Amino acid sequence: MAEAEARVDEQILACVRSIPRGRVMTYGDVAEYVGSNAPRQVGRVLSEYGDTDSDDVLDDSPHWQPLPWHRVLRADGRCAPHLFLRQRALLLLEGVPFRGDRVLLRECRWDGVSPG
């Protein structure tokens, strides 16, 4: 069971790393993309591996690359409540459109296939 969960975790990380600048996915989108029915697992992986404090943390792994955790949203287009200001600021820097406190998903939702 642990091996299967670790594989899904790696697939989640790969999916999130592939989301282009200016595009977003929901937790459910990422879960569906990796063949899981567990959006909460996506949230757990992002909280475990996402860099929420620094943009310049380096890892000793030769395959390390930053995780664009901020490109994953709640199903209603809202940012994570505890990270709202930082997540919104990062998305705005990438040109992601908002209406109020929600991302306009119809304008920037990524399907995991089409180019950014």
C-alpha positions in Angstrom: 0.0 0.0 0.0 2.8 2.5 0.9 4.5 1.8 -2.5 1.3 2.5 -4.4 0.7 5.7 -2.4 4.3 6.9 -3.0 3.8 6.3 -6.8 0.7 8.4 -6.8 2.5 11.1 -4.8 5.2 11.2 -7.5 2.6 11.4 -10.2 1.0 14.3 -8.3 4.3 16.1 -8.1 5.0 15.6 -11.8 1.6 16.8 -12.7 1.8 20.0 -10.6 5.3 20.7 -12.0 3.9 20.5 -15.5 1.2 23.2 -15.0 2.3 26.1 -17.2 2.7 29.6 -15.9 -0.6 31.5 -16.0 -2.6 28.3 -15.9 -4.2 26.5 -12.9 -5.8 23.2 -12.0 -8.0 22.3 -9.0 -7.1 19.6 -6.5 -9.8 17.4 -8.1 -8.3 18.1 -11.6 -4.9 16.9 -10.4 -6.3 13.8 -8.7 -8.3 12.9 -11.9 -5.2 13.5 -14.0 -3.2 11.0 -12.0 -6.0 8.5 -11.9 -6.9 9.0 -8.2 -10.2 9.9 -6.7 -8.6 11.6 -3.7 -8.2 15.4 -4.0 -7.2 15.4 -0.4 -4.2 13.4 -1.2 -3.2 16.2 -3.6 -3.5 18.7 -0.8 -1.4 16.5 1.5 1.3 16.1 -1.1 1.4 19.9 -1.8 1.5 20.7 2.0 4.4 18.2 2.4 6.4 19.1 -0.7 5.3 22.6 -1.6 7.6 25.5 -0.7 5.5 28.1 0.9 8.2 30.0 2.7 10.9 30.6 0.1 11.4 30.7 -3.6 15.1 29.9 -3.5 15.3 26.7 -1.4 17.6 24.2 -3.0 17.6 20.4 -2.5 20.6 18.2 -2.9 18.8 16.0 -5.4 19.9 16.4 -9.0 16.3 16.2 -10.1 15.0 18.8 -7.7 12.9 21.6 -9.1 10.6 24.1 -7.4 7.0 23.0 -7.0 4.5 25.5 -8.3 2.0 24.7 -5.5 0.2 28.0 -6.0 -1.2 26.8 -9.4 -3.5 24.3 -7.6 -6.8 25.7 -6.3 -10.0 24.7 -4.6 -12.9 23.5 -6.9 -14.6 26.9 -6.6 -11.5 28.7 -7.9 -10.5 30.0 -4.5 -7.0 29.9 -3.0 -6.1 27.9 0.1 -7.4 30.1 3.0 -4.2 29.9 5.0 -2.1 30.9 2.0 -4.5 33.3 0.3 -2.3 36.4 0.2 0.8 34.6 -1.0 -1.0 32.3 -3.5 -3.0 35.2 -4.9 0.1 37.3 -5.3 2.0 34.5 -7.1 -0.9 33.9 -9.4 -1.4 37.6 -10.2 2.3 37.8 -11.1 1.7 35.1 -13.7 -1.3 36.9 -15.1 -4.0 34.6 -13.7 -7.3 36.5 -13.8 -9.4 36.9 -10.7 -12.9 38.1 -10.0 -13.1 39.0 -6.3 -11.3 36.2 -4.4 -11.8 33.6 -7.1 -9.7 32.7 -10.1 -11.7 32.7 -13.4 -11.2 29.0 -14.0 -12.9 29.1 -17.4 -10.1 31.4 -18.6 -7.0 29.7 -17.3 -7.9 26.1 -16.2 -5.3 23.7 -17.7 -6.4 20.3 -19.0 -3.1 18.7 -18.5 -2.6 18.2 -22.2 -2.8 21.5 -24.2 0.3 23.8 -24.3 0.3 26.6 -21.8 
